[in-house]
Amino acid sequence: MSNPVLEISRDRFRRNIAAVRARLQPTELMLVMKDDAYGHGLDWSVPEAASAGVTWFGGYDIDTALRIRALTDRHVYAWATSVPAEIEAAIVAGIQLGIGSAAYLRDVIAAARRTGIRADVHLKIDTGLHRNGFRPDEWPQAVATAREAEHDGALRVVGVWSHLAEASDAEDDAAQRVFDDAVRHLTEAGGRPEVLHLTASAASWWRPELRGSLSRIGAFCYGVRSADGPVLDGISPIARLVASVDAVTPDAVIVGAGAFHGLPSTLRGTFAGTPGGPRRTLRIDGGSMHLEPWGGAEVGQRVVVFGPGDDGEQDATALAEHIDTVGEEIITRLTPAVRRIITD
Ligand SMILES: *Cc1c(COP(=O)(O)O)cnc(C)c1O
């Protein structure tokens, strides 16, 4: 039995980043790197992105943000609520913190006072998603508390942010009005936020009028499309899962990539790239996938389970669509048994 390998292209990553930045400008990109850069690995991708011109990195949790900080001195942002010891470590490391509740705001101010270092924060207004964020009725109090802490040097409110539901354009438009009101309230109270960010991948791409000065984007930079979304100009998958033929039977070619490697066991019907052209996946079991046979199939032949399509394979998002999930899941679920190889 052989193990599959995830081949990741630096060049495609750089090209995706360039395409996203060109599409967004003058809005800046915040490259989101949660889940170990969506399963692609932080160690190579952070320096690569920094050298491609990325100036903002989003880590979600403080642990990820600290790992990013060890690799770059650009802006690093973490927005998951955390515990005092981690908050202090983040402040010491110059990580900017997203804050969406009164309790967390108190914790961050207290941590900043203990360290003696000013915390740079982005306040989150809940614009309708109801998933963390100050509600509009809580906003004036949050602003008052933050402004007070700014006065005694514990805090600096560098940003205002929110997350859109992306369920309908009308809802997102309404969310933008709530967002704008919150920013206005803060500036009237004397706040001077430098960055405003409301949109993630999809809305950043298709609704330029909703972008602020910064857009948080993950999936597209790794070449992962929105589920049921179109192929995007200049964007292609940076990862290709390569496996080899372990056995050939009259009914199926058996390839060494299965549920143990993190492939969804329910997956069937999508196309892998084979030396015989695209072949349908018949089923996935523990250690292998069974493909429709091709003439001349032999043990050891190379098969592309998913990737940019050069060998007739479908992309990770197409696999995800088949099992009703999002594209990033296919790659983030791959286990450590899958070796990552970074190529040019
Ligand atoms: C994950 C995440 C993003 C990036 O989303 P993509 O769809 O991958 O671009 C942006 N903002 C927040 C708050 C997130 O959690």
The ligand as an SDF file (V2000), in Angstrom:
LIG
                    3D

 15 15  0  0  0  0  0  0  0  0999 V2000
  -12.5510   32.0320    7.6260 C   0  0  0  0  0  0  0  0  0  0  0  0
  -12.8800   33.4580    7.6930 C   0  0  0  0  0  0  0  0  0  0  0  0
  -12.6680   34.2950    6.5880 C   0  0  0  0  0  0  0  0  0  0  0  0
  -12.1560   33.7900    5.2710 C   0  0  0  0  0  0  0  0  0  0  0  0
  -13.1970   33.1350    4.6350 O   0  0  0  0  0  0  0  0  0  0  0  0
  -12.9900   32.5590    3.1510 P   0  0  0  0  0  0  0  0  0  0  0  0
  -14.3470   32.2580    2.7020 O   0  0  0  0  0  0  0  0  0  0  0  0
  -12.1230   31.3550    3.2980 O   0  0  0  0  0  0  0  0  0  0  0  0
  -12.3290   33.6020    2.3880 O   0  0  0  0  0  0  0  0  0  0  0  0
  -12.9510   35.6300    6.7130 C   0  0  0  0  0  0  0  0  0  0  0  0
  -13.4400   36.1420    7.8610 N   0  0  0  0  0  0  0  0  0  0  0  0
  -13.6620   35.3790    8.9450 C   0  0  0  0  0  0  0  0  0  0  0  0
  -14.2050   36.0120   10.1760 C   0  0  0  0  0  0  0  0  0  0  0  0
  -13.3990   34.0130    8.9090 C   0  0  0  0  0  0  0  0  0  0  0  0
  -13.6130   33.2690    9.9770 O   0  0  0  0  0  0  0  0  0  0  0  0
  1  2  1  0
  2  3  1  0
  2 14  2  0
  3  4  1  0
  3 10  2  0
  4  5  1  0
  5  6  1  0
  6  7  2  0
  6  8  1  0
  6  9  1  0
 10 11  1  0
 11 12  2  0
 12 13  1  0
 12 14  1  0
 14 15  1  0
M  END
$$$$
